[in-house]
């Protein structure tokens, strides 16, 4: 059963966090690198949900901690980045994922969980439906048929900075 329709205009600030019992699958090179029946959704105004996956859901050898710059989210704190690949290390995707090792108190449920940019992997499937990446190169939202916008990052809506 698909979730009910959601307009991202109605998502709150600060962002809502919820743990969902549902299906999430991520693939690179035809290999399922992560799959789980539970994930976290962060829902923020004008953003499609950002999905966070328990690191235990990733196959061995598919997540690689990076060095280099971190970033800061006003809500969650300092993010560090991950390279993702097939389990044998092939088809590495540089800085395709991120996580928070010390998130703010409100977001402790996603401590060390990994989110990723759908545009940087071959496939993300949420609740049995292929995901479309949020427009642009900055945001990591997961667009499905039950989520509609306009979305931040969409060149047709430059007013949404």
C-alpha positions as CSV (number, residue, x, y, z in Angstrom):
1,X,0.0,0.0,0.0
2,X,1.4,3.4,-1.0
3,X,1.5,6.2,1.5
4,X,-1.0,9.0,1.2
5,X,-0.2,12.0,-1.0
6,X,1.9,14.7,0.6
7,X,2.6,18.2,-0.5
8,X,6.1,19.3,0.6
9,X,4.7,22.8,1.2
10,X,2.9,21.3,4.2
11,X,6.1,19.9,5.7
12,X,7.3,21.7,8.9
13,X,10.3,23.7,10.0
14,X,12.1,22.4,11.9
15,X,11.9,19.3,9.9
16,X,9.8,16.3,11.0
17,X,11.7,13.0,11.6
18,X,9.9,9.7,11.6
19,X,11.0,6.1,11.6
20,X,9.1,4.1,8.9
21,X,8.5,0.4,8.8
22,X,8.8,0.0,5.0
23,X,11.0,-1.1,2.2
24,X,14.1,0.7,0.9
25,X,16.6,-0.7,-1.6
26,X,19.7,0.9,-3.1
27,X,21.7,-0.4,-6.1
28,X,25.0,0.2,-7.9
29,X,26.1,-1.7,-10.9
30,X,23.2,-4.1,-10.7
31,X,24.1,-5.1,-7.1
32,X,21.8,-4.3,-4.1
33,X,24.2,-2.5,-1.8
34,X,21.6,-1.7,0.9
35,X,18.2,-3.1,1.7
36,X,16.0,-2.8,4.8
37,X,12.5,-2.9,6.1
38,X,13.0,0.2,8.2
39,X,14.2,3.7,7.4
40,X,14.1,7.2,8.7
41,X,12.4,10.1,6.8
42,X,13.3,13.8,7.3
43,X,10.6,16.0,5.9
44,X,11.3,19.7,5.6
45,X,9.3,22.5,3.9
46,X,9.8,22.5,0.1
47,X,12.0,19.3,0.1
48,X,11.0,15.8,-0.8
49,X,11.9,13.5,2.1
50,X,15.5,12.7,2.8
51,X,15.8,9.0,3.6
52,X,18.3,7.7,6.1
53,X,19.3,4.0,6.2
54,X,20.8,2.1,9.1
55,X,24.5,1.4,8.2
56,X,23.9,-2.3,9.1
57,X,21.6,-2.5,6.0
58,X,24.6,-1.9,3.7
59,X,26.5,-4.9,2.3
60,X,30.0,-5.3,3.5
61,X,32.5,-3.3,1.4
62,X,29.9,-0.8,0.0
63,X,30.4,2.2,2.4
64,X,33.7,4.0,2.7
65,X,34.2,6.9,5.1
66,X,35.8,9.9,3.3
67,X,38.2,12.5,4.4
68,X,37.9,16.1,3.5
69,X,35.3,18.8,4.0
70,X,32.3,18.3,6.2
71,X,29.1,20.3,6.0
72,X,26.7,21.9,8.5
73,X,22.9,21.6,8.8
74,X,21.2,24.1,11.0
75,X,18.9,21.3,12.3
76,X,21.0,18.2,12.5
77,X,24.6,19.5,12.9
78,X,27.9,18.5,11.2
79,X,27.7,15.9,8.5
80,X,30.5,13.7,7.3
81,X,30.6,12.0,3.9
82,X,30.8,8.5,2.5
83,X,31.8,7.0,-0.8
84,X,29.6,4.2,-2.0
85,X,30.5,1.3,-4.2
86,X,29.7,-2.3,-5.2
87,X,30.8,-4.8,-2.5
88,X,34.1,-5.5,-4.4
89,X,34.9,-1.8,-4.5
90,X,34.0,-1.3,-8.1
91,X,31.9,1.7,-9.4
92,X,32.8,3.9,-6.5
93,X,30.5,7.0,-6.1
94,X,32.5,9.8,-4.4
95,X,30.8,11.5,-1.5
96,X,27.4,9.9,-2.5
97,X,26.3,9.6,1.1
98,X,26.4,11.5,4.4
99,X,25.7,10.9,8.1
100,X,25.7,12.7,11.5
101,X,27.9,11.1,14.2
102,X,26.8,13.8,16.7
103,X,23.3,15.0,15.6
104,X,21.4,17.5,17.6
105,X,19.1,16.1,20.3
106,X,16.0,16.2,18.2
107,X,17.6,14.0,15.5
108,X,19.4,11.4,17.6
109,X,17.3,8.7,15.9
110,X,19.5,9.1,12.8
111,X,22.8,9.1,14.6
112,X,25.3,7.3,12.2
113,X,22.5,6.4,9.8
114,X,23.5,7.1,6.1
115,X,21.5,9.2,3.6
116,X,22.5,9.3,0.0
117,X,22.0,11.3,-3.2
118,X,19.7,9.2,-5.4
119,X,21.3,10.9,-8.5
120,X,24.7,9.4,-7.5
121,X,23.6,5.7,-7.4
122,X,22.0,3.6,-10.1
123,X,18.7,3.0,-8.3
124,X,16.8,3.8,-5.2
125,X,13.5,2.1,-4.5
126,X,11.2,3.2,-1.7
127,X,8.1,1.2,-0.9
128,X,8.5,-0.7,-4.2
129,X,8.7,2.4,-6.3
130,X,11.7,3.7,-8.1
131,X,12.8,7.1,-6.7
132,X,13.5,10.3,-8.7
133,X,16.3,12.5,-7.4
134,X,15.5,16.0,-6.1
135,X,16.4,18.5,-8.9
136,X,19.8,20.2,-8.8
137,X,23.1,19.1,-7.4
138,X,22.8,20.2,-3.8
139,X,19.9,18.5,-2.1
140,X,19.4,14.8,-1.5
141,X,15.6,14.4,-1.5
142,X,13.8,11.2,-2.7
143,X,10.8,11.9,-5.0
144,X,8.0,9.4,-5.3
145,X,4.6,9.5,-6.8
146,X,3.0,10.3,-3.4
147,X,5.2,13.4,-2.8
148,X,4.6,16.6,-4.8
149,X,6.1,20.0,-4.9
150,X,7.4,22.5,-6.1
151,X,10.8,21.4,-4.7
152,X,13.8,23.4,-3.7
153,X,16.5,23.0,-6.4
154,X,14.0,22.9,-9.3
155,X,15.1,25.4,-12.0
156,X,11.5,26.1,-12.7
157,X,11.1,27.5,-9.2
158,X,14.2,29.8,-8.6
159,X,12.2,31.5,-5.8
160,X,12.8,28.5,-3.6
161,X,16.3,29.1,-2.5
